[in-house]
Amino acid sequence: MNTNHRVMIIGSIGAGKSTMTNVLLGRKADAVKTQTLVYTDWIVDTPGEYTENPFFYKSLMATMLEVTHIVFIQDATNPKTIFPPGFATGFTKLPIGVVTKADADHANIERALNQLRQAIPKGALVISSSLTGQGIKEIQELVQCATFEAMKAYCTQSEENHVSYHENM
């Protein structure tokens, strides 16, 4: 993908950040536990500990300066979220909420969407599966959007039911 935009992917340990990174980049590699920030092409993959432990928030804040978008990953199989309410408002970048593992037998997509809506008061939401490819093209295209308005227009015009835009304001 040719882009001038760069994305930071954040989420809990095991939520699917590295797998999502590989799929977005078109790589056929097995995901491995991310130990530190990994810069690959237009994506910055972060360790889950950076989001789970407030001690590491300073690393997320410093990395935020290098990106245009932040992808918030919520695992549809995990009943818990690590994102506090309004978490995305602490970042001055365009947020994209992504539900991962939507194809899993015990996935609760609606719960994951609600968790993302709480963390991201305004932004795009994508239901995805790294196995089936659902939502991957939409995430790549949302990264091309340079404003909230462009993201909203993209989501509104999309005929896919796994892409939406919301505003809690």
N, C-alpha and C positions, 0 to 999 in steps of 0.2 A: 504494500500500500504506500502510495506517495502522499506524504502529509507534512505540513509545517507545524503540526500540532504534536504535542507529547502528552502522554497519559501516565498518571500514577495510579496503580491498582492497589487498593487497601481492603483489608478484611481479616477475619479471624484465621487462626491456624487451621489448615485443612479445608478451608472454604472453597478452594479451587482457583486461587489466584495464579499460580504458576501454570496450571493446566490451561486456564483461560489465556494467559500470555502466549503459550505455545500455539494454541488454536488461532488466535488473532493474527499471529505472525506466519501462520501456515506451516509451522514446524511439526514434524512427526516425532517428537522427543517425549520421553517419559518425564513427568514432573518430578522434581526433587525438592526436598525441603530447602526453602530459601533462608539463608543465614544472614545475609546483608542485602543492601540495595543492589538490584541487578538491572543495569541499563542495557536494553536490547532494542536497537532501531528506535521506534517511536514510543516504546513502553518502558516504564520503570516499575519493576515488580518489587514489592516490599515484603519483608517478613511479617507474619501474623502478629508477632510480639510487638511490633511497632504500633499497632492499633489496639492491642489488648492491654498494654501496660502504659499508663499515662506518663511514665518516666521517659518513654521514647517519643512522645508527641513532638518534642523539639526537633527530632529527625524528620518527622512528617512535615512539619512547618517549613524547615529548611528546604526539603525536596520540593515542596509545593511551588517554590519560587522558580523552579526549572520546568514546570509543566503548564499546560493550558486547560487540562481536564483531569478530574479525579473520578475513577470508577470505584464505587462502593460495592463490594461483593457481599451478598447475603446467601448463605447456603440454605436451600429449601428443605433440607433434611435436618437442620439444626433448630430446635425450638427456641434457642437463646440467640440474642444478638449482642454484639459488643459495642454497637453504636449508640451513644446516648441520644436522647431526643434533641433535635436541632444540630447534631454534630457537624453537618455540612456547612452550617453558617460560620463556622470557625475558619473556613477556607475561602479564599477569594478566587476560586477557579470554578469552571462549569462542572456540575456534578452529573454523573450517570449512575443510577442505581441498577445493579444487575443481580437478578436471582439466578444462582447456579444450581446445578443438579436437579433441574425441573423434571427430568425424565426418570428420576429414581422412584421406586415403588412407594416409599414412605415420604415422598416430597409433599410439603404443605405450601403450595405456591402463594395462596392468599395470605397466610401468616407472614411469609417472607416479604411480600409486597407491602403489607402493613408496617412491618419493621423498617423497611426502607423509607416509606412515606413519613414515618416519625423522625428518622435521622436526616432526611433530605426534604426540607419544607417546599422546595421548588426545583423541578428538574425532570429529566427523562428517566423512565423505568423500562427495563428490558428483561423478559423472562428468557433464560438461555439454557442450552445444553451443549456442552463441549463434545458429547458423543454424537448427537444428531446434527449439530451445526445450527440449531435454532438460535436466532438472535445474534449470531456472530456478524453477519453482514450489517445488521442494524447498528451494532456497537461501532463498527468501523466507520459507518456513515455519520453517526452522531458525533464522532471525534472530528469530523470535517466542519461541523457547525461552530461558528465563532461567537455566537450570542445565545442568550436564553430564547430570544424570539425565533432564531433559526432552528433551535432544537424543538421548540413548541410546534413550529410549522412542519418540520419533518415528521414528528410524531402524529400530528393531526392528519397529515396527508397519507400516512402509511396505511396500507390495507391489511397489515399484519395485526392480529389480535394480541401478540406478545410484546407490543411496543406501546407505551403510553406516556403522557406528560401530565404532571399534577402540580398544583399550587395549593398550599395550606394557608396562604396569606389572606 
